[in-house]
Amino acid sequence: MRRNGWHILEEEGRYVLARQWPPRFDVAAASGFPPVRPARLARQIRQDLWRKFQHLRGFSPVVEVAATEDGVIVRAGGRLSGRTPADTETRIRDLLDDPAHRARWMICAGEDA
């Protein structure tokens, strides 16, 4: 389903937010989170991912949130139509693991209802 220029896939245990469809992870990193509302978490991460990589030519963000027994696993990254700088995956992982970002995302995403 497409909303406000974003493709959204919602299915049991999985939420995907992408600018282009089908989603493609040319570069990505993953991190675990406690149970939260996947749509809100995905939107918050997508916004910060875009802020960090908007200068990267041809970058189109993708965020996938998958449910696990203990919470959710987020895979964030995206599609690149150009050269990928060597440190891009590390920079995405650093963003996902940054305590300040995580605290803000958790406030916005709240606990899963």
C-alpha positions in Angstrom: 0.0 0.0 0.0 1.3 3.5 -0.8 0.7 6.4 1.6 2.1 9.9 1.3 4.8 8.8 -1.2 5.9 5.8 0.9 5.3 2.2 0.3 4.1 0.3 3.4 3.8 -3.4 3.9 2.0 -4.5 7.0 1.7 -8.2 7.6 1.7 -10.5 10.7 5.0 -9.9 12.5 6.5 -7.6 9.8 6.3 -4.0 8.8 8.3 -2.5 5.9 8.5 1.2 5.0 10.2 2.1 1.7 10.3 5.0 -0.8 10.6 2.7 -3.8 9.0 -0.7 -4.3 10.0 -3.4 -4.2 12.3 -2.6 -1.2 16.0 -3.3 -1.8 18.8 -3.4 0.8 22.0 -2.5 -1.1 23.4 -1.5 2.3 21.9 -2.3 5.7 22.5 -2.9 9.4 20.3 -4.5 12.1 19.6 -4.0 15.7 17.2 -5.4 18.4 14.6 -3.4 20.3 12.0 -4.3 22.9 8.4 -4.7 21.9 7.1 -1.4 20.4 4.7 -0.2 17.7 6.4 -1.1 14.5 5.0 1.7 12.3 6.1 4.4 14.7 9.5 3.0 15.2 10.0 2.6 11.4 9.0 6.2 10.7 11.3 7.6 13.4 14.3 5.5 12.2 13.5 6.4 8.6 13.6 10.1 9.4 17.0 9.9 11.1 18.3 7.6 8.5 17.4 10.1 5.8 18.9 13.0 7.7 22.2 11.2 8.0 22.4 10.0 4.4 20.4 12.5 2.3 23.8 13.7 0.8 24.5 10.2 -0.5 23.6 10.3 -4.1 20.9 7.9 -5.1 20.0 6.8 -1.6 16.5 5.7 -0.9 15.8 4.5 2.7 14.1 1.3 3.7 13.2 0.2 7.2 12.0 -3.3 8.1 10.7 -4.2 11.6 10.2 -7.9 12.3 8.7 -9.3 15.5 10.6 -11.8 17.6 9.9 -13.5 20.8 11.8 -10.9 22.8 10.8 -7.7 20.9 11.6 -6.6 17.3 14.6 -6.7 15.0 15.0 -3.6 12.8 16.9 -3.8 9.5 17.6 -0.3 8.2 19.4 0.8 5.1 18.3 1.2 1.6 18.7 1.3 -2.1 21.7 3.0 -3.6 22.1 3.9 -7.3 25.7 4.9 -7.0 28.9 4.0 -5.3 28.6 2.9 -1.7 31.2 4.5 0.6 33.0 1.8 2.6 31.8 3.0 6.0 28.1 3.3 5.2 27.0 0.0 6.9 29.0 1.0 10.0 27.4 4.5 10.1 23.9 2.9 9.9 24.8 0.5 12.7 26.1 3.4 14.8 22.8 5.3 14.2 20.7 2.2 15.3 22.9 1.7 18.4 23.1 5.4 19.4 21.7 5.7 23.0 20.2 9.2 22.4 18.4 8.2 19.2 17.2 4.9 20.7 15.8 6.8 23.8 13.8 9.2 21.5 12.6 6.4 19.3 11.4 4.4 22.2 9.4 7.4 23.6 7.8 7.9 20.2 7.1 4.2 19.5 5.9 3.4 23.0 5.2 -0.1 24.1 3.4 -2.5 21.7 -0.3 -2.6 22.6 
